[in-house]
Every structure is written in structure tokens, then in C-alpha cells.
Amino acid sequence: MERPIRVLVAKPGLDGHDRGAKVIARALRDAGMEVIYTGLQQTPQMIVEAALQEDVDCIGLSILSGAHMTLLPKIMQLLKANEGDDVLVVAGGIISDEDARSLRQEHGIAEIFGPGASTHTITDFIRANIKRPAVEG
């Protein structure tokens, strides 16, 4: 039997609002995924360390502080430096279309979900984009 998709939900930076992250964490859990929630005010280093220690398939970043163009690229750099390039990274929050485009194209964030994004859309995206090794047998 294949293990459930493991998702780390994190709040990078000094953002103190976590209601959306908790809603997403619950929706992912209800969809059968294992969810690790790191809590508020995580540094990029803390997020990457937790993701690698927990052997997650996906990191979901929730950010409302406006520091997404600093914190999200740093997380991606640290993942790459620690051989975590196979981890799918998605983000949500208040992110302009221009910044979202840059984060996807230049920094490797797989998708950006804005306010009002459907939890079904998010879970479906994660399921469709997780790279799993082929099961032998």
C-alpha cells in the first residue's frame, strides 16, 4: 500500500495570521493527506529542515506579510542546496499576479493560490503534481 501524501504547511516570516493555513491543513487532512503544521513565524531554514526531517512530498506556504519575494525564493534556494528539489512547493496568500508569475517561472514555486481558492482545487493540484517513484512488483 502506498503511503499518503505528506504535506508540510508553514507560515514563513513575521505573519501572525494563520486561519487560512489551518483551513488548508484541515482540508488536506480530510482529503487523506498527512499534514505537518509548523505554526507561526517560521524562518526559511526552519521550514526546510522540518520538510527534510519529515520527508514530505509537498510544502504549502501561507504568507500575508508582503515578504513573499524574499522568503519564498530563500526557501527554494535552501531546498535545492539540501537536495530537496523533488519537493513540490505551493504558496497561498496575498501575492500580486506579477509576483506570482515570477515566483513560478524564476523561483520554482509550482503554484500560487490566492484568496478564495477552492480547497478542492488545491488538493487536486497537489495530487496531480506529486512525483512518486514507480512501485516495483
C-alpha positions in Angstrom: 0.0 0.0 0.0 1.3 3.5 -0.9 1.8 5.9 1.9 -0.4 9.0 2.0 0.9 12.2 0.5 2.8 14.1 3.2 2.4 17.9 3.3 4.2 20.5 5.5 2.1 23.6 6.0 4.2 26.6 7.1 3.9 30.3 7.8 7.2 31.9 6.9 8.2 35.3 8.3 6.5 37.5 10.8 3.0 37.0 9.6 0.8 36.4 12.6 -2.4 35.3 10.8 -2.9 31.6 10.5 -6.6 31.0 10.0 -6.2 30.2 6.2 -3.2 27.9 6.8 -5.3 26.0 9.4 -8.2 25.7 7.0 -5.9 24.4 4.2 -4.2 22.0 6.7 -7.6 20.5 7.7 -8.8 20.3 4.1 -5.6 18.4 3.1 -6.0 16.1 6.1 -9.7 15.5 5.2 -8.5 14.6 1.7 -6.4 11.8 3.1 -3.0 13.5 3.2 -0.7 13.5 6.2 -0.2 17.1 7.3 2.5 18.6 9.5 1.7 22.2 10.6 4.8 24.2 11.7 3.0 27.1 13.3 3.6 30.8 13.0 6.7 32.8 12.3 9.0 30.2 10.8 12.3 31.0 9.2 13.2 29.6 5.8 15.8 27.4 7.5 13.3 26.0 10.0 10.8 25.2 7.2 13.3 23.4 5.0 14.8 21.5 8.0 11.3 20.4 9.0 10.4 19.4 5.4 13.5 17.3 5.1 13.2 15.7 8.5 9.6 14.8 7.9 10.3 13.5 4.4 7.4 15.5 2.9 6.2 15.4 -0.7 4.9 18.9 -0.6 5.4 22.2 1.2 2.4 24.6 1.4 3.4 28.1 2.3 0.9 30.6 3.6 2.1 34.2 3.5 0.2 37.5 4.0 3.1 39.7 5.2 4.2 41.0 1.8 7.7 39.4 2.2 7.0 36.6 -0.3 9.6 37.8 -2.8 12.3 37.5 -0.1 11.2 34.5 1.9 9.9 32.1 -0.8 13.0 32.3 -3.1 15.1 31.7 0.0 13.1 28.6 0.8 13.6 27.3 -2.7 17.4 28.0 -2.6 17.7 26.1 0.7 15.7 23.2 -0.7 17.9 23.0 -3.7 21.1 23.3 -1.6 19.9 20.4 0.6 18.8 18.1 -2.3 15.1 18.7 -1.8 14.4 19.7 -5.4 11.9 16.9 -5.6 9.6 18.5 -3.1 6.6 20.2 -4.6 6.2 23.8 -3.2 2.9 25.7 -3.4 2.0 29.0 -1.8 -1.0 31.0 -0.9 -1.8 34.4 0.3 -1.9 38.0 -0.9 0.5 37.8 -3.9 0.2 40.0 -7.0 -0.1 38.4 -10.4 3.3 39.8 -11.4 5.0 38.4 -8.3 3.1 35.1 -8.7 4.4 34.8 -12.2 8.0 35.5 -11.1 7.8 33.0 -8.2 6.6 30.3 -10.6 8.9 31.0 -13.5 12.1 32.2 -11.9 12.0 30.5 -8.5 10.2 27.2 -9.0 7.1 27.6 -6.9 4.7 25.2 -8.5 1.5 27.2 -8.0 0.2 30.3 -6.2 -3.3 30.2 -4.7 -5.0 33.5 -4.0 -7.7 34.4 -1.5 -10.9 32.4 -2.2 -9.1 29.5 -3.9 -11.1 26.3 -3.5 -9.7 23.7 -1.1 -10.6 21.1 -3.8 -8.6 22.9 -6.4 -5.6 22.9 -4.0 -5.8 19.3 -3.1 -6.4 18.2 -6.7 -3.3 20.3 -7.8 -1.1 18.6 -5.1 -2.3 15.1 -6.0 -1.7 15.7 -9.7 1.8 17.1 -9.3 3.4 14.9 -6.7 6.3 13.0 -8.2 6.2 9.4 -6.8 8.7 6.7 -7.7 7.2 3.8 -9.6 6.2 0.9 -7.3 8.0 -2.3 -8.3 6.3 -5.6 -8.3 
